[in-house]
Amino acid sequence: MNYKYVFFIGIFLCFQAVFSQRKTVHDLVIEGAKKTKTSFLKKRLQTKVNAPLDSILLLQDIIELKRLPAITNATFKVIAKENKYSVIIKIEENFTIIPDVSFWVTTNNRFAYKIGIYEYNFLGKNITIGGFYQNNGFNTYALNFKAPNLFSRKWGLAINHQNWKSEEPLYFGEQTANYLYNNIATEILGLYQFNFKNKIDFGVNFFKEKYTYISGATSPDVPQFLNVNKTLFKFIYTFDDLDYHYQYISGFKSVFYGQYVISHNDFQDTFLVGWNDFFYYKRVGEKGNWANRLRAGLSTNNDSPFAPFALDNNVNLRGVGILVDRGTGSIVLNSEYRYTLYDKKNIALQSNVFLDAGSWRNPGGSLHDFFQSKNMKFYSGVGLRFISKKIYNATFRIDYGFSLKDKTRGLVFGIGQYF
């Protein structure tokens, strides 16, 4: 007997047995898409017709679909016929044309308002386009465009332009002054998605900053008028392993922000700034959700009132006030427990209890500043979330925060979860 022939026949039979049992996707159907283009969704999916059926990739596809602004939920089923499988994905779409309207009273008792509109699924292809106009005693506007899949499944583009004006406090020593801050910027970013969990944004921002003195203390070391042209190189790396189920989130996410800013003047030096946001979410029972964000960042340690890290109600510590202080380093932990009080098909009501804690490095200071009691802030509080489950990012939030060290307290309103 020729053992060579027996060997090769055995190998052939093994391959035939393996491939004859391979589970192949014969058909891929997406149901429930009204505005979103099914051709666009199929290009994003890793599951393909005539390719092997991979349950891991299919589950990743479902999670990735739920991350899209246009989709509030997605499920799938597989129908088998011999070794050919039909994959049926059912999606629930969000309403994605969202007005941006708000009213408030500024710290200097001016009535302010903001009106705008954004479309988060333009042309049914996951494109965000929109802008806003704001008047807080000064005229501000912004225009935004973001298309993560403009060129391919992996490559996209974002373009942003803004002309921002606001009255802001600047701090130098124990003194405070109010300045009119004006930022005119145009930004172009490339967007690249490596895989299901990893992506980067990178590009350049050309902007002009103007500071005009209004009132308060003065110093010979701090100019009363500053007009600076700057160039900012930006890099963002995102690791995203979150899973969404309506208002509930579980998993881990990390976002690193790096910026290199070139200042074309003698007063402000070129500097680096970087920070990382770590997110951890855990489902607790049927109606609970534990949410956490840890932010740690440092910048070039210039002794300047124009330090990049702000202490602010709407950014890090609920109840602390608006632009209370600035620093060249920041460590902040936000932790809250969310509990769903009411949950129907289209709407939900959540309560939450939270703890916000943080510390800052003073401009020109040392890392020891993080451990000084005067730089440490601790706030706690309660809040409510009014959630539309059919409109993208339509969560109206209100939080009441109070200091655990002094009598500082306040209400914080906003759209979307705090983090």
C-alpha positions in Angstrom: 0.0 0.0 0.0 1.3 3.5 -0.9 1.2 5.3 2.5 1.7 8.7 0.8 -1.7 8.3 -1.0 -3.4 7.2 2.2 -1.9 10.2 4.0 -3.1 12.8 1.4 -6.5 11.2 1.1 -6.9 11.4 4.9 -5.9 15.1 4.8 -8.4 15.8 2.0 -11.2 14.0 3.8 -10.4 16.0 7.0 -10.5 19.3 5.1 -13.7 18.3 3.3 -15.3 17.4 6.6 -14.3 20.7 8.2 -15.4 23.0 5.4 -18.6 21.0 4.7 -19.7 21.8 8.3 -18.7 25.5 8.1 -21.6 27.8 9.1 -22.0 30.4 6.3 -24.0 33.6 6.3 -26.4 33.1 3.4 -28.5 36.2 4.0 -28.2 39.4 6.1 -31.3 41.4 6.8 -31.7 44.6 8.8 -35.2 45.4 10.0 -36.6 48.6 11.5 -34.4 51.1 9.6 -36.5 54.0 8.4 -34.1 56.9 8.1 -30.8 55.1 8.4 -29.5 53.6 5.2 -29.2 49.8 5.5 -26.4 49.9 3.0 -24.4 52.1 5.4 -25.2 49.8 8.3 -24.1 46.7 6.4 -20.8 48.4 5.6 -20.1 48.9 9.3 -20.9 45.4 10.3 -18.2 42.8 10.6 -20.7 40.1 9.7 -20.9 39.7 5.9 -22.8 37.6 3.5 -20.9 34.5 2.2 -18.6 34.7 5.2 -18.4 32.3 8.1 -20.9 33.0 10.9 -19.0 34.2 13.9 -21.0 34.6 17.1 -18.4 36.8 18.7 -18.3 39.2 15.7 -22.1 39.3 15.6 -22.3 40.3 19.3 -19.8 43.0 18.6 -21.8 44.3 15.7 -24.9 44.6 17.9 -23.0 46.5 20.5 -21.5 48.8 17.9 -24.9 49.5 16.4 -26.2 50.6 19.8 -23.4 53.1 20.1 -24.6 54.9 17.0 -26.6 58.1 17.7 -29.3 56.9 15.3 -30.0 53.6 17.1 -31.4 53.2 20.6 -31.4 49.4 20.6 -30.5 46.4 18.4 -31.2 42.7 18.6 -30.6 39.7 16.3 -31.8 36.2 15.5 -30.3 33.5 13.4 -32.3 31.2 11.2 -30.6 28.0 10.1 -31.2 25.9 7.0 -28.6 23.1 6.6 -25.3 24.9 6.8 -26.7 28.2 5.5 -27.7 30.8 8.0 -29.9 33.9 7.7 -29.0 36.7 10.2 -31.8 39.1 11.0 -30.9 42.3 12.9 -33.7 44.4 14.2 -33.0 48.0 15.2 -35.0 50.7 17.0 -34.2 54.1 15.7 -33.7 57.3 17.6 -35.1 60.7 16.5 -31.9 62.5 15.7 -32.8 66.1 14.8 -32.4 67.8 18.1 -33.0 71.4 19.0 -30.5 73.0 21.4 -32.3 75.6 23.5 -31.5 76.9 26.9 -31.9 80.0 29.1 -30.1 81.1 32.2 -28.9 84.1 34.3 -25.1 84.7 34.2 -23.1 85.4 37.4 -23.3 89.1 36.6 -27.1 88.9 36.4 -27.4 89.0 32.6 -30.2 87.1 30.9 -28.6 84.6 28.5 -30.0 82.2 25.9 -28.7 79.6 23.4 -30.5 78.3 20.3 -29.3 75.8 17.9 -30.1 72.6 16.1 -28.1 69.4 15.3 -28.8 66.4 13.1 -26.9 63.3 14.3 -27.8 61.1 11.3 -27.6 63.3 8.3 -28.4 61.5 5.0 -28.9 58.4 7.1 -25.1 57.8 7.3 -24.1 58.7 10.9 -23.1 62.2 10.0 -23.4 65.0 12.6 -24.1 68.5 11.3 -25.4 71.6 13.1 -24.6 74.7 15.0 -25.8 77.2 17.6 -26.1 80.9 18.4 -25.7 82.1 22.0 -26.2 85.5 23.6 -24.9 86.0 27.1 -24.4 89.7 26.7 -22.0 88.8 23.8 -22.7 87.1 20.5 -21.3 83.5 20.1 -21.8 81.0 17.3 -20.5 77.6 16.3 -20.8 75.3 13.2 -19.9 71.6 13.4 -19.6 68.7 11.0 -18.5 65.1 11.8 -18.6 62.1 9.5 -16.8 59.1 11.1 -17.3 57.0 8.0 -17.0 59.6 5.3 -14.2 57.8 3.3 -14.6 54.2 4.4 -15.6 52.0 7.4 -12.5 53.1 9.2 -11.7 56.7 8.0 -13.7 59.8 8.6 -13.4 63.6 9.0 -14.6 66.4 11.4 -14.6 70.1 10.8 -15.5 72.7 13.4 -15.7 76.5 13.5 -16.6 78.7 16.5 -16.6 82.3 17.5 -17.0 82.1 21.3 -17.4 85.1 23.7 -17.9 85.0 27.4 -17.1 87.0 30.5 -14.7 84.9 32.6 -12.8 85.4 35.9 -9.0 85.2 35.9 -7.1 84.5 39.1 -3.6 85.7 40.0 -2.5 85.4 43.6 -5.4 86.2 45.9 -6.8 88.6 43.4 -9.5 88.3 40.7 -10.3 90.2 37.5 -13.1 89.8 35.0 -12.1 89.6 31.3 -14.1 89.3 28.1 -12.7 86.1 26.5 -13.0 85.7 22.7 -11.9 82.5 21.0 -12.2 82.3 17.1 -11.2 78.8 16.0 -11.3 76.5 13.0 -10.5 72.8 13.5 -9.9 69.9 11.1 -9.6 66.3 12.4 -9.0 63.0 10.8 -10.9 60.1 12.4 -9.7 56.5 12.3 -11.2 53.4 13.8 -8.7 50.5 14.2 -11.2 48.0 15.3 -14.3 47.4 17.5 -12.7 49.0 20.6 -10.0 51.3 19.5 -10.0 54.6 17.5 -8.1 57.9 17.2 -8.9 61.5 16.3 -6.0 63.7 15.2 -5.6 67.1 13.6 -5.0 70.8 14.0 -6.9 73.8 15.4 -6.0 77.3 14.3 -7.4 79.9 16.7 -7.1 83.4 18.0 -7.6 84.3 21.7 -8.5 87.7 22.9 -8.7 88.8 26.5 -10.1 92.3 27.3 -10.1 93.6 30.8 -13.6 94.5 32.2 -13.3 94.9 36.0 -11.6 93.8 39.1 -8.0 93.8 40.3 -5.1 94.7 38.0 -1.4 93.8 38.0 1.5 95.0 36.0 2.3 91.4 35.2 -1.1 90.7 33.7 -2.0 92.6 30.5 -5.4 94.2 30.3 -5.6 93.3 26.6 -4.2 90.3 24.9 -4.6 89.2 21.3 -2.9 85.9 20.5 -2.7 83.7 17.5 -2.3 80.0 18.4 -1.9 76.7 16.7 -3.1 73.6 18.5 -2.2 70.0 17.5 -4.7 67.5 18.9 -4.6 63.8 19.5 -7.4 61.7 21.1 -7.2 58.0 21.7 -10.3 56.1 22.7 -10.6 52.6 24.1 -14.3 51.8 24.3 -15.7 48.5 25.7 -19.1 49.9 26.8 -22.4 48.1 26.2 -25.7 50.1 26.2 -29.2 49.0 26.9 -31.4 52.1 26.7 -30.4 54.2 29.8 -28.2 51.5 31.3 -24.5 51.3 30.6 -21.9 48.6 31.6 -18.2 48.2 30.9 -15.0 50.2 30.7 -13.9 53.1 28.6 -10.7 55.2 28.5 -10.2 58.4 26.5 -6.8 60.2 26.3 -6.6 63.8 25.2 -3.3 65.3 24.1 -2.7 68.9 23.0 0.4 70.8 21.9 -0.3 74.5 21.7 2.0 76.9 20.0 1.5 80.6 21.1 2.8 83.3 18.7 3.6 85.9 21.3 6.0 86.7 24.1 3.6 86.6 27.0 2.3 83.0 26.7 4.7 80.2 26.1 4.2 77.1 24.0 2.8 74.4 26.2 1.6 70.8 26.4 -1.6 69.6 28.1 -2.9 66.1 28.4 -5.5 64.3 30.4 -7.2 60.9 30.6 -10.8 60.1 31.4 -11.4 56.6 32.8 -15.0 55.4 32.9 -16.4 52.4 34.7 -20.1 51.4 34.6 -21.8 48.5 36.3 -25.4 47.3 36.3 -26.7 46.7 39.8 -29.8 44.6 39.8 -32.6 45.3 37.3 -32.9 49.0 37.8 -29.6 50.2 39.2 -26.5 51.6 37.5 -23.2 52.5 39.2 -21.3 55.1 37.1 -17.7 56.4 37.7 -15.3 58.8 36.0 -11.7 59.4 37.0 -10.0 62.3 35.2 -6.3 63.0 35.7 -4.4 65.6 33.8 -1.3 67.8 33.7 0.0 70.7 31.6 3.2 72.7 31.2 3.4 74.3 34.6 3.4 78.0 33.7 2.7 80.5 36.4 -0.1 82.2 34.5 -3.7 83.2 35.2 -4.6 81.5 31.9 -4.1 77.9 33.2 -6.0 75.3 31.2 -7.8 73.2 33.9 -10.9 74.9 35.3 -12.8 74.2 38.5 -16.4 74.4 37.3 -20.0 73.2 38.0 -20.6 71.9 34.5 -17.2 70.2 34.1 -16.2 68.4 37.3 -17.7 69.3 40.7 -21.5 69.8 40.9 -22.3 72.7 43.2 -18.9 74.4 43.2 -19.9 77.4 41.0 -18.9 78.7 37.6 -15.1 79.0 36.8 -14.2 79.1 40.4 -10.5 78.5 39.9 -7.8 77.4 37.4 -4.8 75.1 37.6 -2.0 73.3 35.7 -3.0 69.9 37.0 -6.3 68.2 37.9 -7.4 64.9 39.5 -11.2 64.5 39.7 -13.4 61.5 40.7 -17.1 61.5 39.9 -19.1 58.6 41.2 -22.9 58.2 41.3 -25.5 55.5 41.7 -28.4 55.8 39.3 -31.8 54.1 40.0 -34.7 54.0 37.6 -37.9 55.1 39.2 -40.1 54.9 36.2 -39.6 53.1 32.9 -42.0 52.8 30.0 -41.5 52.3 26.3 -40.6 55.8 25.4 -39.6 57.6 28.6 -37.8 56.9 31.9 -37.1 58.7 35.1 -33.9 58.2 37.0 -32.7 59.3 40.5 -29.1 59.5 41.5 -26.9 60.1 44.5 -23.3 61.3 43.8 -19.9 62.1 45.2 -17.6 64.5 43.3 -14.1 64.9 44.6 -11.1 66.7 43.1 -7.8 68.5 43.7 -5.7 70.9 41.6 -2.1 72.0 41.1 -1.7 75.8 41.3 -0.2 77.6 38.3 3.6 77.4 38.8 3.1 75.1 41.9 4.3 71.6 42.6 2.7 68.1 42.7 2.5 68.6 46.4 -0.4 71.0 45.7 -2.6 68.0 45.0 -2.4 67.0 48.7 -3.0 70.4 50.2 -6.3 70.7 52.0 -7.2 74.0 50.5 -6.9 72.5 47.0 -9.1 69.5 47.8 -12.8 69.8 47.1 -15.5 67.3 48.1 -19.1 67.6 47.0 -22.1 65.3 47.3 -25.7 65.6 46.3 -28.8 64.1 44.6 -30.3 64.5 41.2 -33.0 63.5 38.7 -32.8 62.5 35.1 -35.8 62.8 32.7 -35.0 60.5 29.7 -36.5 60.1 26.3 -35.7 56.6 25.1 -36.5 57.5 21.5 -34.6 60.8 21.1 -30.8 60.7 20.9 -29.1 62.2 24.0 -32.5 63.5 25.2 -31.7 63.4 28.9 -32.6 66.4 31.0 -30.6 66.4 34.2 -30.8 68.4 37.4 -28.4 68.0 40.3 -28.2 69.6 43.7 -24.6 69.5 45.0 -23.2 70.7 48.4 -19.7 70.9 49.8 -18.6 68.5 52.5 -16.1 71.1 53.7 -17.9 74.5 53.7 -21.3 76.0 52.8 -20.9 76.1 49.1 -23.9 74.6 47.2 -25.9 75.0 44.1 -28.1 73.5 41.4 -26.6 72.3 38.1 -28.8 71.8 35.0 -27.8 70.2 31.7 -28.6 68.0 28.7 -27.2 64.4 28.7 -25.8 62.4 31.6 -23.1 64.3 33.5 -20.7 61.6 32.3 
